Amino acid sequence: MGRIIKRVGRCALRPKVEGTHFDHIVRAIVYQQLSGKAAATIHSRVEALFGGVPPSAFQLLGAKEEQLRSAGLSRQKLSYLKDLAAKTAEGSVPLHRIEELDDEAIIETLTAVKGVGRWTAQMFLMFRLGRPDVLPTVDLGINKAIMREYKMRRMPKPKDVERIGAPWSPHSTVACWYLWRSLEFPQLAKRTTKRSG
């Protein structure tokens, strides 16, 4: 990890403070399994339906299905967004005070929403709430970086990530940021020692 930090440089990780927690999760759902460009287009179209600003839970609940579908949302994602809006409006997902909960309680709360899995909840913890000790063991980028930097022949399993990442606690979030950034750099060649003879 020290080698990665030296190569990448100073950590620039900062929580995303703009908008609301609800906005953040809506965006995460829209962006699931899409390229950044396609997701950004659909997300902007959804906001355009509400005057160019992120909708509240009540506005999203009140929107007609055909309107939201016209923005490019699949039926499945539409059902996820409606479920998020309903649970937020009724208070079973208390986004207005979710930062008061510990990490596992937040994951449990968010994964009660259709379409929000543990990975999405962990990204919320890391990039929205700035929680310092989050280790997403199934993240593809983290797994690729670990395989590359630790000279593994195959992708690590979650238990491998937990074992390798144990020394990073209580700063696992920062370690993950460095692993993601390390993929932007070429892999360092193995050092070889020439024998004279």
N, C-alpha and C positions, 0 to 999 in steps of 0.2 A: 504493500500500500504506500510505503514511503516513496518508492520509485514513481508510482503513479502521480502522487501529489507533486513531486518535483517536476514532472513532465507537464502536468496540466496547469499548475500555478495556483494562484490565490482562489479560494472558494468564493463563488459569486451567487450562492444559493440564497434566495430571498422569497418569503411567502408572497403569494398573490393576494393583495389586500383590496383590489378594486372589486366593486360589485358585492353581492350577497353570497352567503353559503349556498342558497338555492340556485342562484345563477351559475355558480361553479359546478354544481352537480348536473344541472341541465346540460351544460356544455360538455361535460364528461360523457354523458349518455349519448348526445348527438355525435360525438367524435368516435365512439366505439366502432372498431372494425372498418374505418374509412380512412382514406388518405387525408392528409391535412387540408389540402386544397378543396376537396369535395365536401369535407365536413364543415369547413369555414363558410362555404357557399350556402349550405343548408342552414347552418346556424344563423347567418345574417338574414336569410329569408324568413326564418321563424321570428326573429326580432322585428323585421319589417312589418309583420302582421300586427305588431303592438306599438307602432309608431317609431320603430327604430331603437327601442330600448328593451332590455330583458323583461319578460313578463313575470308577474308575481305568481304565486301558487294559485290564487283565486282566479286570476286572469287566464291562466293556462287551463284550469278546470272548466272555465266557462267558454273556452274557444271550441268551435265546431270542428269535428274530425276532418271534414273535407277541406277546411281552411288549412289545418296543420299538414295534412297530406299533400296539399298543393305546394308546400315549401320543400318537399322532397323527403319527408320523414316516412320511414317504412311503418307498416302497421304495428310491428313488434316494438319499435322504438317509441311510437306514439303511445302504446300501452304502458311502456316504462315511465314515460314522462307524466302521463295521467296518474299513474300509481304514486309517483313521487309527489305530485301536486296534492293528491288527495290525503296522503299520509302527513304531509307538511301542514296542510290546512286544518286537519283534525287534531294535530298535535302529537300523534304517535311517533313521528320523526321530528323532534323538537330542535330544528335547525337554529332557532333564535338563541339557544343556550347550549348548543352541542359541545362547545369548547370547554364547558364545565366538566365533561365526562373524561374518564381515562381512555387510553388508546383502544383497548379491547372493547370497552362499552360503546365507543363510537363506531367501531367496525361492526359490532352486533346490531346497532341501531340502523346504520346505513344499508347493511345487507338485507334488512327486512324489506327494502324497496326492490321491486322487480327490476332485473337488469343491472343492479348494482352488486358486484361481487367483492370479494375480499381485496383484490388488487385495486379496484377503483376506490374503495374506502381507504386503502393505504396511501394512494396518491393524494387523496384529500387531506389526510393527516400530514403528509410531507409538504405539499406545495400550497395548501390553503392555510392550515393551522400552524405550520412550522414546527411540528413535533420532532424532537431531535433523535429519537431512537427507533426508527422504523426500518425494517428489513423485509422487502417484498421478495420472498424466496422463489416465486414463479415468474418474475419479470424477465422477459426475453433478453433485454439489454444487459441487465445485471448478470444473468447466466452466461451470456456471450463474453462479457468482460472478464468474469472469473475464469472461464475456460481458457481464455487467451492469456491472461496475466499469470495464472497459476499453472500454465503449461499442461492442461488437462486434455486428454484425447477425446472426451465426449462432454456433452452438456452436463453440468452438475445437477443432481437431484435436490429437492428442497432440503433434505437432511444434510447434504453436503454444504449448501449455502449457509445453513444455520451453524454448522461446525466451523467453516472458514470465517464466517462473519462474527462469531462470538467475541473475539477480541476488540471488535469495533465499538461495542456497546460501552458507554451510553451515547455514542455519536454515530450510530449506524446510518442515519439519514445523510450526513455529510459524506460518509464513506461511499454510499450509493451514488451520490452526485458525482463523486470523482470517478467511479467506475463507468457511469454513463458517458462522462466527458472523455474518458480514456479511449473510447471507441472512435473518437474523431481524429485520433493520432495514429500514425502507422505503428505496427507492432515492432518492438525493438528486437533486433536480431540477437540470437543467442551468442554469447561470447565464446570464442574459440581460442585455444592456446596452441600456437604452432610449436612443434618440437624441432629443435635444431639437431641436425645429425648427419 
